[in-house]
Amino acid sequence: MDGRPRPPRKPAADGRRATGLAAEREAARHLTALGYRIVERNWRCRSGEIDLIALDGGVLVFVEVRSRRNPTRFGTAVEAITPRKRAQVRAVAQIYLAMSPSARDSSVRFDVVAVTFDGEGMVAELRHLEGAF
């Protein structure tokens, strides 16, 4: 360090959050175009969050959205779905079902939408994995 003050930097989390929100918007558009009806966005409880909850016909779909800006550096968006993350999404889904009496009798599925952005922030790839876990 040379003693000169550093210019303020934007926290890294802000960039990740913006990327995540953009990916969730793209995922919702994709699902809506397929005929899904989005019933919840970013549903939270003390145990965690589910990015999107949608209806695909009579099936209640819990959707985990993952995004990457640079897939070669940290792996692909799909690779970011770890066993721990799958377990957390399932646990939060159980809480949602317990708190939503109308949803209890629905068939349930867990999907993943993985969005990769290019250097200009445009969608380079969107992968939708039905019944991913």
Residue, then its C-alpha position, 0 to 999 in steps of 0.5 A: m500500500d502506498g498510503r493513498p486513499r482507495p476509491p470506494r468499491k461496489p461490494a461484490a454481493d451487489g453484483r451477485r444479487a443483481t445477476g441473481l435477480a436478472a436470472e430469476r426474471e429470465a427464468a420466470r419469463h421462460l416458465t411463463a412462456l411454457g405455460y407455467r403460472i408463477v404463484e410465488r417469487n422469493w418465498r422465504c421462511r426462517s429455513g431459507e428461500i425458494d426462488l420461484i414456485a409455479l404451477d405446471g398444470g396440476v403440478l406444484v413446481f419449486v424452482e431453484v434458479r442458478s446463475r453464472r457470469n463467468p462459468t469457466r471460473f467457478g463452474t457452470a450454474v448447474e454445477a452450483i446445485t449441491p446436495r446441501k442446496r437440494a436438501q435445503v430447497r426440499a426442507v423449505a418446500q415442506i414448510y411451504l406445503a405445511m403452511s399452504p393448505s390448498a397446496r398440500d394435495s398437489s403433486v410436487r416437482f423440483d426444477v432447476v433453471a440455470v442461466t449463464f450471462d455473457g460479458e455484456g449481461m445478455v443471456a448466453e444460455l438458459r437450461h431448464l431441468e425438469g424434475a432435477f431432484 
